[in-house]
Amino acid sequence: MFDAEKFIQESMEGIREQVGEGSAIIALSGGVDSATAAILMHQAIGRHLVAVFVDHGFMRKGEPEEIERIFGDELGMNIVSLDVKERFYSALKGVTDPEEKRKVIGELFIRVFEEEAEKMKAEYLVQGTIAPDWIESMGGIKSHHNVAGLPSGMQLKLVEPLRDIYKDEVRKVARELGLPKEISERMPFPGPGLAVRILGEATPEKVSIVREANAIVEEEIQRAGLEPWQALAVLLGEKTVGVKGDIRDYGYTVAVRAVESVDAMTAVAMEMPWSTLKTIQKRVTREIPGVTRVLYDITDKPPATIEFE
């Protein structure tokens, strides 16, 4: 049985041995993995760690502000926030292949961190990589940006304290470390963010649509008292015919997905209440211009992955 307290003690010893008096920066995304790795590192090496939050333009609604409040104001971490949306939008212009998207994002992430590390004279890059990330990447299922997206010739030395554990174990560590429930229990979110919840090119317009759709899905699931492992909205690639106000419309389709799982290696589609699905559908089509249709995905993993890309 996994012992979170023992894991923390052994991890901090390993971190201190690996990093020593060196300095490190951590890629802080606000998700439970990077947050847990950040607090673990913070407790192990203190002032030698700087948390770097990169706003690549694909974050959830209100997430940049939430990250600064929780990790800076409440947890007292040293945070540097970078607004590099335009760099990422530019790099992804015309990119439609999901694997290519992940690799472009992964490489640009590292380049941004290398630039910051050089300014700070940091030697180490900390990532919240967990076991399913490298298992899926090495197995060819999908490339995680923090594994297969890492560029060759990277100058920073990697520190991955959570590399050998699974999501349910990460949550136990987060609780043991005292992270607020809004972080320790939050639903998983992909490293490349909303870019991989858009089928095809991730344009600013499409990001705006899928950001609002994801916010609606999370709000209504919380309001209904449901506790899926993960719930999300995806913007599909093609438009379909619809009707708004007795006028023919030609708009986007949003797919909603909610699954139950333990470790993300397998998952079962959640039997969502019809009333909740109808509420989500009504809000998405009414509140988001350009969306005319909402679908619900009932596919398990396998054969599907949890995210669409």
N, C-alpha and C positions, 0 to 999 in steps of 0.2 A: 504493500500500500504506500502511496506517495506521501512523504512527510515534508510539508512545506517549510516548517521551521528548520529542519535539518538541511534542506536544499538551500535555504537562504544563507545559513552559516557557511556551508561548503562553497557556495557561489562567491560570497564576499571574500573568503580566503583566496579563492582562485583568481578573482579580479585583482586583489592587492598584489598577488604574486606576479600576475601578467603585466599589469600597468605600472606597478611600483610608484615612483615619484613622477611618472610621466603624466601628460595631460591628455584628456579625451573629450570628444564631442559626441553627442548622441542625436540621432535623427528622431525627433519627437513628433509623432503624428497625432497623438491624442487617443489612439486606440489602446486597448488593454495590454497588448504585447509591448509596444514601445514605452508605454507609461510604466509598466512593471519593471522593464529593463532600466528605465531612467531612475526610478526610486532606488532600485537595488544598487546601481552604480553610485548614486548620490550618497547613500548610506555607507558605501564601501570606500569611496575616495573623496567625497565632499567637494571642496573648492577646486579640485583638479578636474572636475567635470563641468562642461557647459552644454546645456540643452539647446539645440538649434531647431526651431520650428520653421519649416519651409512651406509657405503658402503657394502651392503650385497651381492654384486656381481650380482644383478638383475636390475641395473639402466639402463636408456637409454644411448645411445652413447654420450659421452662427458659430461654427466650430473654432475659427481662429480666436475669437473673443473668449470663448469658453476655455481654451487651452491656456491663454495668458492668465485668466482669472484663477483657475485651479492650480496650475503648476507654479506660477509666479507668485500670486497673492496669497494663496492658501498653503501651498507646500514649500514655499520659500526657495525654489530652485532658481539658478542663474539661467535665464532664458534670453536667447537672441531670436527675434522674429524677422524673417526675410520674405518680402513680397516679390516673388519672381514669376507671377502669372504669365506675363507676356513672353518670357523666355520659353516656357513650357508650351504655350499655345503656338508659338512660332515653330518650335521643334516638331510639333505633332501635326502641322499643317499638311494635309494630303495623306496622312497615315491612316489606313483603314484596317490593316491586319492586326488582330489582337496581340499576337506574339511580338510583333514589331513595336506596337504601342508600349507594351511592358518594358521592352529593352531600351527604347528611346527614353522613357521616363527614368528607368534605373540608371542609365549612364549619366543623364543630366543631373539627377539627384547627387550622384557621387561627385561630379564636377563642381557643383555648388558647394558641397561639403568640403571638398579639397581646398576651394578658394577661402572658405571661412577658417578651415584648420590652419592654413598658411598664415592668415592674419593673427590667429591666436597661438601660433606655434604648437598646435596639438599634433600628437603622433598617432592617436588611436581613434577609430570610428566605431561607435557602439551601435548595434542594430538589434531590434526586437525579433529577430528570426526565431521561429519555433519549428519543431520537427516536421509538421505537414508541409511547410514552405519548401524545405530542401528535398523532401520525399517526392512531392509533386513535380518539382523542377527537374530533379534527376531522372524521374520516371517518364518525363516527356508529356505529362498530363497538361501542365501549363507552366510558363516561366514566371516565377515570382520575382519582382523587380529587385528584391534584396538578395537574390541568389544568382539566377541566370542573367539578371540585368547588370551585374557588376562588371565594369570594364577591365580588360587586361591592362597590366602595368599600373594598377592603382597604387598610389604612394602610401596611403593610410593603412595601418595595421588594424585588422578587424577584431572586435570583441563581441561575442554573441552569447551572453550568459544564459539565455533561455533555449538555446539551440536543440537540446535533447528532450524537451518536454512538450506536452500537448496543451491545447487551449484550456481544457478543464483544470489542468494542473497549474497553468499560468494564473487562472482566476483564484485558485487557492493561495498561491504565492502573493497575489495582489491584496487579498483580504488580510493575510498574515502581516504584510507590510503596512497595513492601515490606509490603503488608498480609498478615497470616497466611493460609495456604491455606484455613483453615476459613471465612474471609470471602471471599477472592477467587474461590474455586471453588464457593461454596455455591449451591444452587439458587435460582432466582428465587422471590420471595414477594410477593404483592400488597400494595400500600400499605394497603388496608382490612383486610388480614389475613384471619383465619378467618371474618369476617363474610360474605365473598363465596364461602366454601366451604360455606355453609349455604343451601340453597334454601328461601326463605321467611324468616320472622322469625328473627333471630339472638338467641335467648334464652341466658342463662347455661348452662342444661342442655345445649342443643345445642352450644354452644361447647366445653363440657367433652368431649362425645363426639367431635367432629371434631378437637379438639386431640390426644386420645389416638390416634385413627385415623391422623392425619398422622404422629405420632411413630413408630408401628408401621411404616408404609409406608417412611419414611426409614431406619429402623433395618434393616429386612430387605433393602432395596435395597443399602445399604452392606455388609451382611453377605454378600450374594451377589456383591459386586464389580462391580455394574452402575454405569454412568455416564450416566444419562439427562440431558437438558437440564433437565427438570423432572419431578418426581413428586409426586403429591398425593392426598389423600383428600377426598371431598366428601360431605356428608350430604344425601341427597335428601329431598324434602318430605313424601312420604306413607309411612305404615307398611304393612308387609306381614305376612302370617301366617308364623310359623315354629314350630319345635319345639325346646325346650331341656329336657333331662332328661326326655323322654317326656311333657312337658307343653306344651300349645298356648301359643305366645307370639305377641304382636302387636308387632313391633318395627320399628326404623328400618332403612333400606337405606343402605349406604355404597358409593359408587362410587370406584374407584381409577383413576388416570390417570397414564401416564408417556409422555413424548414426547421425540423427538430433534429438534434444531433448531440453527441457527447464530445467527440474530438475532431469533428469536421472531416474525418476520413471517409465516413459514410453519413448519409442524411436522408430523412424521410420528409416528403412534402407535408406540410401542416394542413389539417382540415379546418380551414378558417371559417368562422361563422358567416353565413350568407349576408347578414345585416352589416357586418363590418366591411365585407368586400363591396357591397352596394354603396356604403358611405364613402369608401375610398374612391370608387368609380365616379360618384357624383362630384366629389370635391376636386378630383384631378381634372375632369373634363370642364368643370365650371370655372375653376380658379387658374388654370394654366392655359393661356391662349396657344392655339396650335395643336392641342391634343384632342382627338375625336374618339379614341377607343382605348379601353383598358382590358387587359387579359390577365388570367391567373394561371401560373405555371404549377402543374401538379406532378412534375417529374422528380423521382428520387435520385439520390447519388449513391452508387452509379444507377443509370448510365450517364446522367448529367452531372456537371460540377455544380457547386452552389451558386457561384457567380456565373453569368452568361459568358464572360470572356476570362 
